[in-house]
Amino acid sequence: MTLLSPMADGAEPAGHRYSLNGLVLHATRPLPFLVPAAPGVQAGPPDVSVEFGPVQPPPPSPDLTQVGRSITLAADGTAGIRAGDWGRVQVRAGREIRVDAPAAIPDSYIHTWLCGTAFAVLCHQRATPTLHACVIAIGGRGVALTGHSGAGKSTLTAALLRRGHQLVVDDQALIDPDRLTVAPGFPAVKLWAATAAAQGFPMEPDGQMGTGLDKYLVRLPRQFAPAPVPLAAVVVLRPDESLIDPVLQRVPWPESAAVLHGLVHWPAVGWAMDSGRAGLARLAPVARHVPVTVLRRPVDLGRLDELAVCVEGIVGAASA
């Protein structure tokens, strides 16, 4: 699938600049959950342009590829995303995002789709797919908690943050395969209300992620890692109903490359664009040089501190 050429160079409209996963975003309206770009990167062309305005659904065509229930891919790689029950998002050429949202839609709703599905699709277009993972800095070194939806990534992330560690990214990690580092995302983590309450994190009404959804963006600016961190370990979470105690298993190369490739964020988009080649090329060096450990955990999350200690031990061993 061939991408369209990037947008033509021209005068940048007035707006706001943010840093997200190592990319500079220029947005035509404020995005309050993101971190403003540092003064040193305020000049020069941005990596991504985020605009707000009408987005028309693509007309029916045999060249369209439907991915899941919310994403439509055109032959040139342009993606149309149906954003919940409130609007649409278009992602084009790995550089342009256009959001069609009524004025009354909360910023948290927009952030959820912009920095979730839309960003994942954008990275696929850039041939830099993200790993479906939360990354925590423990002693200045990062650990990626990955696994399929429902594996317990966010819950274990909350437990590690409660133990004093720092948040690097929530939900998807853009790993530099050459430097083996992870750039910071945004200073908030997505948590179900019950998890946030159990871990003692405050929920704010403006953080609700969707209509009737009992999940919130919990702001944690004081526990946010402001700079890239070296990736020391990857931990793959796998719930196991047969277990009473957690079990650790180191995954050897090259099996670890296949494991990480299967945990790319929105893998179906990658398969539709290039049969998954970019994801494998991106994550194979990570798997070769960063230890990958499967943490099989009991389904009952009542022993979160024990799981957190396991993760701390993995990072300590990798650092040593």
Stockholm file with secondary structure:
# STOCKHOLM 1.0

chainA/1-320         MTLLSPMADGAEPAGHRYSLNGLVLHATRPLPFLVPAAPGVQAGPPDVSVEFGPVQPPPPSPDLTQVGRSITLAADGTAGIRAGDWGRVQVRAGREIRVDAPAAIPDSYIHTWLCGTAFAVLCHQRATPTLHACVIAIGGRGVALTGHSGAGKSTLTAALLRRGHQLVVDDQALIDPDRLTVAPGFPAVKLWAATAAAQGFPMEPDGQMGTGLDKYLVRLPRQFAPAPVPLAAVVVLRPDESLIDPVLQRVPWPESAAVLHGLVHWPAVGWAMDSGRAGLARLAPVARHVPVTVLRRPVDLGRLDELAVCVEGIVGAASA
#=GR chainA/1-320 SS CCCCCCCCCCCCCSCEEEEETTEEEEESSCCTTSEECCGGGSSSCCSEEEEESCCCCCCCCTTCEEETTTEEECTTSCEEEEETTTEEEEEETTTEEEEECCTTSCHHHHHHHIIIIIHHHHHHHTTCCCBSEEEEEETTEEEEEECSTTSSHHHHHHHHHHTTCEEEESSCBCEETTTTEECCCCSEEEEEHHHHHHHTCCCCGGGBCSTTCCEEEEECGGGBCCSCEEEEEEEEEEEETTCSSCEEEEECTTHHHHHHHTTBSSHHHHHHHHTTHHHHHHHHHHHHHSCEEEEEEESCGGGHHHHHHHHHHHHHHHHC
#=GC SS_cons         CCCCCCCCCCCCCSCEEEEETTEEEEESSCCTTSEECCGGGSSSCCSEEEEESCCCCCCCCTTCEEETTTEEECTTSCEEEEETTTEEEEEETTTEEEEECCTTSCHHHHHHHIIIIIHHHHHHHTTCCCBSEEEEEETTEEEEEECSTTSSHHHHHHHHHHTTCEEEESSCBCEETTTTEECCCCSEEEEEHHHHHHHTCCCCGGGBCSTTCCEEEEECGGGBCCSCEEEEEEEEEEEETTCSSCEEEEECTTHHHHHHHTTBSSHHHHHHHHTTHHHHHHHHHHHHHSCEEEEEEESCGGGHHHHHHHHHHHHHHHHC
//
